[in-house]
């Protein structure tokens, strides 16, 4: 059934970015490794999590006291802003900021458990508990990611079946002439 999964543009972009930077396994997704690869300084703050880039120096300020799961989500969210977005969000129109936030949420949900890494796993690893352990994410997130993948597979399967049905009907019509 995995053959029916089709990556979207963001997921394809993430796969290319990761492969270009040697990020090929779940172990490569550690925050320590990603900060090294993308030249990001990670600093604690008592304020809200945010990122900034000044004169080529990238900094993510992470709120103190977050649990591991929330820390990782916020890190990937801010990493997206650094890798995919330019400019000061506070100087942008509200609708554009909303778009960038949506993009960062999409990136986060896809980048923490990339499909190209998941499809290399054994079938018995496709259980939320195993995936959570392998990718070092929360059980809830692993469930959400599996649901997302299942929904895309089902949608693509149904589209393909409908297309086959339509083609079959067209061939039957042409056979009468």
C-alpha positions, 0 to 999 in steps of 0.5 A, spaced: 500 500 500 505 504 500 506 505 493 500 509 493 503 514 498 505 521 494 509 526 497 507 533 497 511 539 495 514 540 502 515 533 503 519 533 497 523 539 499 525 536 506 527 530 503 532 533 498 534 538 503 536 532 508 539 528 503 543 534 500 546 534 507 547 527 509 541 527 513 539 519 512 537 516 518 532 517 524 539 518 528 541 524 524 535 528 526 538 529 533 537 536 535 545 536 536 546 534 529 541 539 525 544 545 529 551 543 527 549 541 519 545 548 519 549 552 523 544 554 528 546 556 535 541 554 540 540 558 546 535 558 552 530 564 554 525 565 559 521 568 553 517 565 547 521 561 543 523 564 536 529 565 531 533 570 528 538 571 523 543 576 523 549 577 518 549 570 517 549 568 524 542 563 526 540 563 533 534 559 535 532 562 542 528 556 546 523 557 552 526 554 558 522 548 561 519 545 555 518 537 555 522 533 550 516 533 545 514 540 545 522 542 545 523 538 539 516 541 535 518 548 537 525 547 534 523 544 528 518 550 527 523 555 528 528 551 523 523 551 518 523 559 519 530 559 518 531 555 512 524 556 508 522 564 510 526 570 509 524 577 512 521 580 519 515 576 520 512 582 524 513 587 518 509 582 514 502 583 513 498 578 517 495 574 512 502 572 510 505 571 517 499 566 517 501 563 511 508 562 514 506 559 520 502 554 516 508 552 512 512 552 519 507 547 522 506 543 515 514 542 515 514 540 523 509 535 522 513 532 516 520 533 518 520 530 524 518 523 521 520 524 514 517 518 509 523 517 505 526 514 512 520 511 514 519 507 508 526 504 509 523 501 516 521 494 517 513 493 517 513 491 524 516 498 525 510 501 523 507 501 530 506 508 533 510 505 539 516 503 535 516 509 531 516 514 537 522 510 539 525 510 533 524 517 531 524 520 538 518 523 538 511 522 542 507 517 541 501 522 539 505 525 534 507 518 531 499 516 531 498 523 527 503 522 522 501 515 521 494 517 520 496 523 515 500 517 511 494 513 511 489 518 509 494 520 503 494 513 501 487 512 501 485 518 497 490 516 492 488 509 492 481 512 491 483 516 485 486 511 482 480 506 482 476 512 480 480 513 474 481 506 472 473 506 472 472 512 468 478 509 463 474 502 463 467 506 461 471 510 456 473 503 453 467 500 453 463 506 449 469 506 444 468 498 443 461 500 441 463 504 435 
